[in-house]
Structure formats: C-alpha cells, structure tokens
Amino acid sequence: MTTRTFGSFSFEEVQDLFGFKRNDEIPLLAEWLSATPNPSAFQVEALNWLKKHLFKQVLSWNEDELKMFFIGPLIEFANLETDDFKPFTQRTLEFTLNETKITGKVDFMISKGLRNAKPPYFCIHEYKQEANSSEDPLGQLLIAMIAAQTLNENKFPILGAYILGRNWFFVVLDDKKYAVSNSYNASDDDIFQIFAILQKSKEIIQRHL
C-alpha cells in the first residue's frame, strides 16, 4: 500500500479524483455566512484589539506566531466547545482509497471526544503566513474535509476554513459539491463577521448530531 499526505494534493486533483464540483450556491454556505454578530462588550474590545494587532504584525509573523497570537485567541473568544463536541488541534486523519493511504495532521478540528478526537464536523486546515502562503491551501483543506466526510460515512455536510494571513475563506462540502466563500479580512471590521461565522458553526453542527 502506498501513502500520500494531504500536502501533496491540489484542488484540481481532488476534483478529478473524487468527481467533486464547485457550486457556490450551496444553501448551507449562505446560511453559515449570514450569521449575525452579537459580541459582548468584552468581546468587542478584545476583537478590536486583535484586529489592530494583526494589522501591525501580519507581514512579519510566521505560521506559529499567527496561530498563537491571533487565531488561537480568536477561536477561544468564539467559545466553540459544548457538552457534545470540542476543539482539537494537530490531530491525524487518514483513510484508504484504492490501496492508497491518505493521511495528514489537521491544524484545527471540532469533533466529539475527550482525549481522542472522533471524526470531525469542522476543519480549519492550512493557516499560512501572508508573505509565504502555500500554493494550494484549498486542495489541502478539501482532502482533509474528504477524510472527515469518509470517516463520518457522509452523514452530514462538513464545514471548513483556510487562512492566509489576514484572509479567511469558509468552505462547505456537501456530498460531491463544495462551495467557497469570498475572503474575509480579519485585520478590519470583517473580524466581527468571522467571529459570528465561527459561533454559527456550533448551531449548524448541533443540528446534524
């Protein structure tokens, strides 16, 4: 059996290999993106500080600094943990296709589990520094989402996102169709919509449990 990593896939290869088609009219994406921001006064203050900090530092941060000083705090403020699921980072997903093991570590996921993550509902894969971005972050996110879809036996849509510096893109995979949002700039007031979309994830996941 041969082995391939998530990083070896382009989005075009994923489309051809799995017969997927991009369709940006998937209703679930529109619902997800229409989330209404409703942050507390404390969250407003924190988000305003984060966006200014990102604006000043985004071109100099490496990937770990982007993750630690911006993405981690933003996700923590969004409070994505419930009694039914919680966030995990750097967990391995793998599945087999035609005698090939496809494997990779996902940067961030939401799934059931206490210590050991179950098949995820939401993946953030590929957060890259702005000045040195991966050539195909969408392809690498899609193959991680396909791993989640396969492990979940395609029981519900998979949510995903990839991040290039200040720019966030949200993705929905539903059966063999996927949809990608326009970019949201986290260094301006788009941060409030990003925050709302992250919080909306909990409602969508809960509905499919």
N, C-alpha and C positions, 0 to 999 in steps of 0.2 A: 504494500500500500504506500502510495506517495503522500506527501504532506505539503500543503500550501498555507501561507499565513494571510491574514486579512490585508496586510500591506501590499500584497502582490496583485490585488485586483483593481482594475479601473471600472468606472461606472458603465462604460460601453461593453466591456466583457461581461459584467454582471447581467446587463440587459440581454445580451446574446445567449449567455449560458443558461439563464433561468427563464427566458421568454418574458421578461418584465417589460412594461411600457410606462413611460412617464405620462401622467394625467393630472394636471394641476387643478382639476375641478372635483377632486375627491371631497365630498361634503365634510368629512371629519376634520380635514385640514382647515377649512374655512371656519368651522366651529371652534377649533382649538385657537386659531389666531384672533378670533373675535372676543377673546377673554377681556373682561373689563378690569382695569387696575383699581384696587381698593386697598392700598397700603395704609398701615397705621402711621401716626405722626413719627414714631421712632423709625419705621421702615423708610419713610420719605427722606428723613435726614440721612439715614445710612446709604440709601441708594444714590442720593445726590453726592455724597462724599465718594462713593465708589466710582461713579461715572467721571468725576473730576480726576480722581487718582488714575483711572485707566487712561484718560486722555493724555495725561502728563507722561505716563510710563510705557504705553503700549508698544512703542517702537524700540524700546531698549530691553524689555522683559524677554527672557527665554520662556520655553514652554512650561517649565516647572514654576517659574515666578508668576506667569499668567494664571496658572491653576491655583497656586497658593494664595496670591494676594488679591485676586479678583473673582475667579469662577467659584472657588470654594466658599468665600463669604456670601456671594450672591445666592448660591444654591441653599446655603444654611438659612439665610433670611427667608427664603421661599418655603421652608419647612415642609419637605416632601415625604416625611415619614408619617405613617399611620399605624394603627394596630394590625393592618393586613399586609403591609409592604414597607420597604425602607430602601434607602440608597446604599449602593456598594460601589467600590472603585477597584480598578485593576483586577477584575475577575476574568478568568478564561472561559470562553465559549468555544465549542467545537462541534462539528457534525461531519457526516460522511456523505460524499457524493461520488458515485461511480468509481469506487475504490480509491478515492482521494479524501484524506482527512483535511478539513479546512478548519483552521484554529487561529485564535488570537485573543489578546487581552483587551477588554473593553474599558475605556477610560472611566466611564460612569454608567451605572445602570440602576433601575428601580425594579425590584422583584420581591417576592416572598422569600422568607428565610431569616434565620437568626445569625448564625455564623457563616453558613454556606448559602450562597445565593441560588435561588431556583431560576428557571427560565425567565428572562426579564420581559417587562412590558414596555420599557422606555430605555433607550440607549443614547448617551452622548458619547460619540466616538470621534476622535480627531479634533483636539483643540491645539491649534498651532499658533506660534508667534506670527505676527503680521508680516514681518520682513523676510521670513523664510518659510513660507507655507508649503505643505505637502502638495504635490502636483495633482492628486485626485482624492481629496477628502471625502467627496460624495461616494465614490466607489467603495472606499474602506468603511464608511458608515453603512452603506447598503448591505455589504456582505455580513457585517455584524448583525444588522436587523434581520437578514435572512436566517442567520444562525438562531436568533431568538424566535423567529416565526416557525422554523423547523422544530425546535425543541418544544414549542408550545402547540405543535401539531396544527398550526394555522387556525387556532380557535378564535382569534380576535386580531384587529389591526395592531401594528407595532408603531410606537412613536419614537422619533429620533431627532437628533440635532448634531450639527458640527459647527465648530467655532474657529474663525480665522482672525486672531487678534481681537479687534473690537466688533467684528461682524458675526452675527448669529444667524444660522439657517435652520429652519424646522422642517422635518420630513415625516410623512405618514406612509407606511407600507400596508396596503390592504390587498390580500390575495396576490395577484400578479401585477398590480398597479401601484405606482408610488407618485407622490406629489411633494414638491419642494417650495418653500416659501421664498419670497424676496428676503433680502438681508435686513437685519435689524442692527442698528449701530448702538452698541452699549455705552459709548462714550458721550451720548447725548440723551435726550429725553426718551428715546426708544427703550432705555433701560427699564422704564416703568411697564411697558408692554411686554418685554421679555420676562419680567417678574410675574406679570399676570398670566402669561402663557405657561410658565413653569408651574404656577399654582393650579392652573386649569388642568394640568396633567393628572393631578390626584383625582379629580372628579371623573375624568374620562377612564382612567384605569379602574377605579372603583366600580364603574358601570359594567365593566367587562369581566369582573371576577365571578 
